[in-house]
Structure formats: structure tokens, C-alpha cells
Amino acid sequence: MRFKKKPVIIEATQWFKNGDHPQDGHPWVSNTEGDPVPVEGKVVRYFRSPQVKGDKTCAMCNNIFHDHGWVDTLEGGHIVCLGDWIITGVKGEHYPCKPDIFAMTYEPAE
């Protein structure tokens, strides 16, 4: 059998660095000396994986993993490459989508 995806309007934000997602909050706060320090986002967090060192290069985008993000999804955590879209699903969940797949699947809504 074949199926067609139901037309559903989604929210999505393209991600390039910590703090890009509108729900992440401000990416910097002041420490006790008044110096700016980075803050982890609420949706896209800092990259973390016990199996992958942060200074290694990603085979998908050729950037080091320290430049990547991390999104907790319903299926577990996923790496976010620079330029990935962060989609908010129908139940408010978030997940990353590669730009080429996003372009093939979605178009701007009115």
C-alpha cells in the first residue's frame, strides 16, 4: 500500500549556533565578575556524546563536534549539524532535519 503525508503546518527554525532557536533563551549571561559566559539552550543544547570526542570532525558536515548541537527527541538524543532545521512536531516535541530533506518535504505556509 502507498500513503500520502497529511498536510500539517509545522514550526521550524534553522540552527547555526547555540542560542539560535527562539525557545533557547539568551545564549550569554554574566558571571560574578560581570564577564559574559555561554548558557546552554533549552531546545538545542551543547553537543554531547560519550562515544565521540568534541574535537573530531563530523562526516556529515565536516565541522568539529564542538560546533554542533544536541536535541533530545522522543526517540533519544540527536546531533544537530550547522544548518539543520529544528522542527517542532505536532505534540510540541523537537527534532532535527537535514536541509535537503527539509526542502523536499516542506514548503512555506501562508
Solvent accessible surface area in square Angstrom, and as a share of the most:
residue,aa,sasa,rsa
1,M,206,0.92
2,R,232,0.85
3,F,170,0.71
4,K,182,0.77
5,K,144,0.61
6,K,159,0.67
7,P,134,0.84
8,V,75,0.43
9,I,138,0.70
10,I,41,0.21
11,E,123,0.55
12,A,34,0.27
13,T,32,0.19
14,Q,58,0.26
15,W,5,0.02
16,F,108,0.45
17,K,129,0.55
18,N,34,0.18
19,G,19,0.18
20,D,43,0.22
21,H,9,0.04
22,P,103,0.65
23,Q,94,0.42
24,D,6,0.03
25,G,37,0.36
26,H,132,0.59
27,P,34,0.21
28,W,122,0.43
29,V,78,0.45
30,S,80,0.52
31,N,53,0.27
32,T,136,0.79
33,E,130,0.58
34,G,49,0.47
35,D,76,0.39
36,P,95,0.60
37,V,51,0.29
38,P,77,0.48
39,V,51,0.30
40,E,59,0.26
41,G,7,0.07
42,K,157,0.67
43,V,15,0.09
44,V,0,0.00
45,R,64,0.23
46,Y,84,0.32
47,F,27,0.11
48,R,94,0.34
49,S,25,0.16
50,P,132,0.83
51,Q,153,0.68
52,V,47,0.27
53,K,141,0.60
54,G,14,0.13
55,D,95,0.49
56,K,113,0.48
57,T,80,0.46
58,C,6,0.03
59,A,105,0.81
60,M,136,0.61
61,C,38,0.23
62,N,120,0.62
63,N,47,0.24
64,I,73,0.37
65,F,21,0.09
66,H,129,0.58
67,D,69,0.35
68,H,6,0.02
69,G,0,0.00
70,W,42,0.15
71,V,1,0.01
72,D,78,0.40
73,T,19,0.11
74,L,133,0.66
75,E,144,0.65
76,G,36,0.35
77,G,34,0.32
78,H,80,0.36
79,I,61,0.31
80,V,0,0.00
81,C,6,0.04
82,L,62,0.31
83,G,7,0.06
84,D,2,0.01
85,W,62,0.22
86,I,1,0.00
87,I,1,0.00
88,T,24,0.14
89,G,10,0.10
90,V,117,0.67
91,K,175,0.74
92,G,44,0.42
93,E,37,0.17
94,H,29,0.13
95,Y,72,0.27
96,P,28,0.18
97,C,19,0.11
98,K,58,0.25
99,P,56,0.35
100,D,89,0.46
101,I,85,0.43
102,F,30,0.12
103,A,77,0.60
104,M,144,0.64
105,T,59,0.34
106,Y,52,0.20
107,E,150,0.67
108,P,134,0.84
109,A,62,0.48
110,E,215,0.96
